[in-house]
C-alpha cells in the first residue's frame, strides 16, 4: 500500500520542483500494489432508497484534490475542478443556482455566514454568495489550497499546502493573521481540513504535530506531537496528518500516516489514549466509537473511551476506502471503484452497498437528517436513505 501512496507525494525541496526528479528512485519504476479485494455477495442486504442524483460538471477531472459536498440550511453546495459551483435543494436535488468561476478548484466548498468558499491550485480563496452565487471576493494565499476553507464567525480559516494557516476577513478577504509553518522535505499530497469550534482552530501538520490556534489572533495555545518521525529515509519518516481532526465533546480525535490514532484534550493538548496505526484517509466518531480507515483499507471500530479494538473489517482490503462516516446504525465508506459500503457499527460486517460512480469515490460521504450524500470522482452526486421497512 505504501507503494501506491507514494505516488501522491508532494516534494518541497529547494532546487527540486517536481516528483519526477525523484520518481525512479522512489517508485522503482513498477507498480507492485496488490489488487483490491473482490466484493463478496451480501446476504439479505439492508434496503436503500435513492432520493435523487445529478451530474455536476467534470468532478475532480482526474486530479488528486479535495472536493466535498456541504450543506447549509436547505441548500447543498458542490464544486468541480473546472470552477463550476452549484447550489441544490437538499431535499429534491433541484438546482437553485450554478456559476462558472473560471478558477481551478482544488478544495471545497466550505460554507457558513452566507458564504460559499473554494480554494484553488493557483493559491487563491474565492468567496461566493450562498444566495445566488455572486462573487464577493477573491484573494491570494501562500500556496495551493487542498483543505476545505472553514468559517468562524467573521473569519475564514484556510490551511495551505505549504503548512501555513491564515485567517481572512469574511467580509472582504483581507488577511487578519497568518501562522507560518515549515513542512518536511517529503510529504503525502494532501492537507487536513482544520477543525474550528468556539474560537479554537485545531490544525494537523505534515510533521505529525497537532496544534490549537486562536481564531482571533492566530497564536498557538498548545502543540503536541501525535507521532514522532522515525527511520533513516524520508519516506520512512513521513507522518502526515492528512485525515481531518474531529472535535467531539471536548476532545480532538486524529490519525497520522505511519503513526497513530490518538485523542487529545482540546483545552490543553494533553494526550489521552493512543494506538499505533497508519491512516491517511482519516476517521469518524460517534457517541461510543471511533472508526478508522487504515492505509490497507481495513476499517476499525475502536472504543471511544479507551481506544481498544471492538471490531475490524478486512473484506475491503486495498479498495482505496474513504474516511468512515457514521450513519444511523452503520458506517459509510466509499471506494476506488465507486461503491459505497454500509458497515454495521456493532460488528463491522458489510450490511449493504450501492454503486455511485464508475470513476470511484474519494470524498467522505456526507450525512444530514437521515440522508447520506455521495460525490463521485466523475461529478455524480447522489442522495440515499435507508428504505422504510
C-alpha positions in Angstrom: 0.0 0.0 0.0 2.9 2.3 0.7 3.9 2.0 -3.0 0.5 3.3 -4.0 0.6 6.2 -1.5 4.0 7.4 -2.5 2.6 8.3 -6.0 0.6 11.0 -4.2 3.7 12.7 -2.7 4.5 16.4 -2.9 8.2 17.3 -2.8 9.2 20.5 -1.1 12.9 20.9 -1.8 14.8 24.0 -2.9 16.0 23.2 -6.3 13.7 20.3 -6.7 10.4 21.3 -8.4 8.7 18.0 -9.3 8.4 14.5 -8.1 9.8 13.4 -11.5 13.3 14.3 -10.2 13.0 11.6 -7.6 10.5 9.4 -9.3 12.5 6.4 -10.4 14.5 6.1 -7.2 11.3 6.3 -5.1 8.9 4.3 -7.1 11.3 1.7 -8.6 9.6 2.1 -12.0 6.9 -0.5 -11.4 3.5 -0.7 -9.7 3.7 -3.5 -7.2 0.4 -2.7 -5.5 -1.8 -5.7 -4.7 -5.2 -5.8 -6.4 -8.3 -4.8 -4.4 -10.2 -7.5 -2.6 -13.1 -8.8 -4.7 -16.5 -8.0 -3.4 -18.4 -10.7 -1.6 -22.1 -11.1 -2.1 -24.2 -9.7 0.8 -26.9 -12.0 2.2 -30.1 -10.1 3.0 -28.6 -6.6 2.4 -30.2 -3.6 4.2 -32.5 -1.9 1.7 -31.7 1.6 0.5 -33.7 4.1 -1.4 -32.3 6.6 -3.9 -33.8 10.0 -3.5 -32.1 11.7 -6.4 -28.9 12.0 -8.3 -27.3 14.7 -10.6 -24.1 15.2 -12.6 -22.0 18.2 -11.6 -19.5 19.2 -14.3 -16.3 17.2 -14.6 -15.9 16.3 -10.9 -12.3 16.1 -9.9 -11.1 15.8 -13.6 -8.7 13.0 -12.5 -6.8 15.3 -10.1 -5.9 14.4 -6.5 -7.9 17.3 -4.9 -10.4 17.7 -2.1 -13.9 18.3 -3.5 -16.7 17.6 -1.0 -20.4 18.4 -0.7 -21.5 20.8 2.0 -24.9 21.6 3.5 -26.1 24.9 4.9 -29.7 25.2 5.8 -31.9 23.8 3.0 -29.1 24.0 0.3 -26.4 21.6 -0.7 -23.3 23.1 -2.4 -20.8 21.3 -4.6 -18.0 22.3 -7.0 -16.0 20.7 -9.8 -12.4 21.1 -10.9 -13.1 23.5 -13.7 -14.6 26.0 -11.3 -18.3 25.3 -11.5 -20.1 25.8 -8.2 -23.7 24.7 -7.8 -26.3 25.1 -5.1 -29.0 22.4 -4.9 -32.2 22.0 -3.0 -31.2 19.5 -0.3 -34.4 17.5 -0.5 -35.1 17.3 -4.2 -31.6 17.9 -5.8 -33.1 20.6 -8.0 -30.6 23.3 -8.9 -31.0 26.7 -7.2 -28.1 28.4 -9.0 -24.9 27.5 -10.8 -21.9 29.7 -11.6 -18.8 29.1 -13.7 -16.0 30.8 -11.7 -13.2 30.0 -14.1 -10.8 29.0 -11.3 -9.0 25.6 -10.9 -10.8 24.5 -7.8 -8.7 22.2 -5.6 -10.7 22.2 -2.3 -14.2 22.9 -1.1 -16.8 24.2 -0.8 -16.8 25.4 2.7 -20.0 27.2 3.9 -21.1 29.5 6.6 -22.2 33.1 7.4 -23.8 33.3 3.9 -20.6 32.4 2.1 -19.6 29.5 -0.2 -15.8 29.2 -0.3 -13.5 27.3 -2.5 -9.7 27.1 -2.6 -7.7 26.9 -5.9 -4.5 25.3 -7.2 -3.4 28.9 -8.1 -3.2 29.8 -4.4 -6.5 31.6 -4.1 -9.6 31.6 -1.9 -12.8 32.5 -3.6 -16.0 33.6 -1.8 -19.4 33.5 -3.3 -22.8 34.5 -2.0 -24.8 31.5 -0.8 -28.0 33.2 -2.0 -27.2 33.5 -5.7 -23.5 32.6 -6.3 -22.4 36.2 -6.9 -18.6 36.6 -6.4 -17.9 38.5 -3.3 -14.1 38.5 -3.1 -11.1 36.5 -4.3 -7.7 36.7 -2.6 -4.2 35.2 -2.9 -2.8 32.9 -0.2 0.7 31.5 0.3 0.2 28.3 -1.8 -2.2 25.8 -3.3 -5.3 25.1 -1.1 -6.0 21.4 -0.5 -8.1 21.8 2.7 -11.7 23.0 2.8 -11.9 26.7 3.9 -13.7 26.9 7.2 -15.8 29.8 8.7 -15.5 31.0 12.2 -18.0 33.9 12.7 -16.3 36.8 10.9 -13.3 34.9 9.7 -12.4 32.4 7.1 -9.7 29.9 8.1 -7.6 28.2 5.4 -4.6 25.9 5.6 -2.4 25.8 2.5 -0.2 23.1 1.1 3.0 24.8 2.4 1.7 24.3 6.0 0.6 27.8 6.7 -2.7 28.6 8.3 -4.4 32.0 7.6 -7.4 33.9 8.8 -9.2 36.0 6.2 -11.9 38.6 6.9 -15.2 37.1 5.9 -16.5 40.4 4.5 -13.7 41.3 2.1 -11.0 38.5 2.3 -8.3 40.7 3.9 -5.8 38.7 5.8 -6.2 39.0 9.6 -3.3 36.8 10.5 -1.0 34.0 9.3 0.6 31.2 11.3 3.8 30.2 9.5 4.8 26.5 9.5 7.5 24.7 7.5 6.8 21.2 6.3 9.1 18.2 5.9 11.1 17.6 2.7 8.8 14.8 1.6 5.0 14.6 2.3 1.9 13.0 1.1 -0.1 15.2 -1.3 -2.9 16.4 0.8 -3.8 18.7 3.7 -6.2 18.0 6.5 -9.0 20.5 7.0 -8.8 22.4 10.3 -11.5 21.8 12.9 -13.0 25.0 14.1 -15.0 25.4 17.3 -15.7 28.3 19.6 -12.8 30.4 18.6 -10.3 27.5 18.5 -8.7 26.2 15.3 -7.2 22.7 15.5 -4.7 22.0 12.8 -2.8 18.9 11.8 0.6 19.2 10.1 2.7 17.0 7.9 5.3 16.5 10.6 2.8 14.6 12.8 2.1 17.5 15.1 -1.3 18.8 16.1 -1.9 22.4 17.3 -4.7 24.6 18.6 -4.6 28.2 17.3 -6.6 31.2 18.5 -9.1 32.0 15.7 -8.9 35.7 16.8 -5.2 36.2 16.8 -3.5 33.1 15.3 -1.2 32.3 18.2 -0.7 28.7 19.3 -2.5 27.8 22.5 -0.8 24.4 22.5 1.0 22.0 20.3 1.6 18.3 20.7 3.3 15.5 18.7 0.9 12.8 17.7 3.7 10.8 16.1 7.5 11.4 16.1 9.1 10.6 12.7 11.3 7.6 12.7 13.6 5.8 10.2 16.6 6.5 8.0 14.8 7.6 4.8 12.5 10.5 4.1 9.8 8.0 3.1 10.0 6.1 6.4 9.8 9.4 8.3 6.6 10.6 6.7 3.9 11.0 9.4 1.4 13.4 7.7 -1.8 14.3 9.3 -4.0 14.3 6.2 -7.2 12.9 7.7 -9.3 15.7 9.2 -9.1 16.1 13.0 -12.5 15.9 14.6 -13.7 17.6 17.8 -16.2 15.8 19.9 -17.1 16.5 23.5 -14.0 18.5 24.5 -11.6 16.1 22.8 -9.8 16.0 19.4 -9.5 12.7 17.5 -6.8 12.4 14.9 -4.8 10.0 12.8 -1.4 10.1 11.1 0.2 8.2 8.3 2.7 5.6 9.6 1.9 6.7 13.1 -1.1 6.6 15.5 -4.7 7.2 16.2 -4.9 9.5 19.2 -7.2 11.6 21.3 -6.1 14.8 23.0 -7.8 17.3 25.3 -8.9 20.4 23.3 -8.2 22.7 26.2 -4.5 21.9 26.8 -3.4 19.4 24.2 -2.8 16.7 26.9 -2.9 13.2 25.4 -5.4 10.6 26.2 -5.2 7.2 24.7 -3.1 6.4 21.6 -3.0 3.4 19.3 -0.4 2.6 16.7 -2.0 2.7 13.3 -1.3 4.2 9.8 -4.0 6.2 8.1 -4.1 8.9 5.6 -7.9 8.7 4.9 -9.0 9.7 8.4 -11.6 8.7 11.0 -15.2 9.2 12.1 -16.6 9.5 15.6 -20.0 8.8 17.1 -21.3 8.6 20.7 -19.4 5.5 21.6 -16.8 4.5 19.0 -14.0 5.9 16.8 -13.9 4.5 13.3 -10.7 4.4 11.3 -9.8 3.6 7.7 -6.2 2.4 7.8 -3.7 2.5 4.9 -4.7 -1.0 3.8 -8.4 -0.1 3.7 -9.2 -2.1 6.8 -11.9 -0.4 8.8 -11.6 -0.4 12.6 -14.2 0.2 15.3 -12.4 1.4 18.4 -13.8 2.2 21.9 -14.1 6.0 22.2 -13.1 5.9 25.9 -10.1 3.5 25.7 -9.1 3.1 22.1 -9.4 -0.7 22.4 -10.4 -2.6 19.3 -14.0 -3.6 19.2 -14.0 -4.9 15.6 -12.0 -4.9 12.4 -13.4 -5.2 8.9 -10.9 -6.7 6.4 -13.1 -7.7 3.5 -12.5 -4.4 1.7 -8.7 -4.7 1.7 -6.9 -2.4 -0.7 -10.1 -0.9 -2.2 -9.0 2.7 -1.6 -11.6 3.5 1.0 -12.6 6.9 2.1 -12.7 8.1 5.7 -15.6 6.4 7.5 -18.8 8.4 8.2 -21.3 7.3 10.9 -24.8 7.0 9.7 -27.7 5.6 11.8 -26.5 2.1 12.9 -23.9 1.9 10.1 -20.6 3.3 8.9 -20.3 4.6 5.4 -17.2 4.2 3.3 -16.7 4.9 -0.4 -14.1 3.0 -2.6 -12.0 3.5 -5.6 -14.4 1.5 -7.8 -17.3 3.8 -7.0 -19.2 1.7 -4.4 -20.5 2.9 -1.0 -20.4 0.3 1.6 -22.6 0.3 4.8 -20.9 -1.5 7.7 -22.6 -2.4 10.9 -21.4 -0.2 13.7 -21.8 -3.1 16.1 -19.5 -5.7 14.5 -18.3 -4.1 11.2 -20.0 -6.6 8.8 -20.9 -5.3 5.4 -24.7 -4.8 5.5 -25.3 -3.1 2.1 -23.6 -1.5 -0.8 -24.6 0.7 -3.8 -22.5 1.8 -6.8 -22.5 5.5 -7.3 -19.7 6.4 -9.8 -17.6 4.2 -12.1 -14.7 6.6 -11.7 -14.5 6.0 -7.9 -15.2 7.9 -4.8 -12.6 10.0 -2.9 -14.8 12.3 -0.8 -16.0 11.2 2.6 -19.8 10.7 2.4 -21.9 13.5 3.9 -24.8 12.7 6.4 -27.6 15.0 7.3 -31.1 14.4 8.7 -31.2 10.7 7.9 -29.9 11.1 4.4 -26.4 10.4 3.0 -24.9 12.2 0.1 -22.0 10.8 -2.0 -20.0 12.8 -4.6 -18.2 10.6 -7.1 -15.0 11.5 -8.9 -16.7 12.0 -12.3 -19.1 14.6 -10.8 -22.1 12.4 -10.0 -23.8 13.4 -6.8 -26.4 11.1 -5.2 -28.7 11.1 -2.2 -29.8 7.9 -0.4 -31.5 6.9 2.8 -32.5 3.7 4.4 -35.7 2.3 2.9 -38.6 2.1 5.2 -39.2 -1.4 6.5 
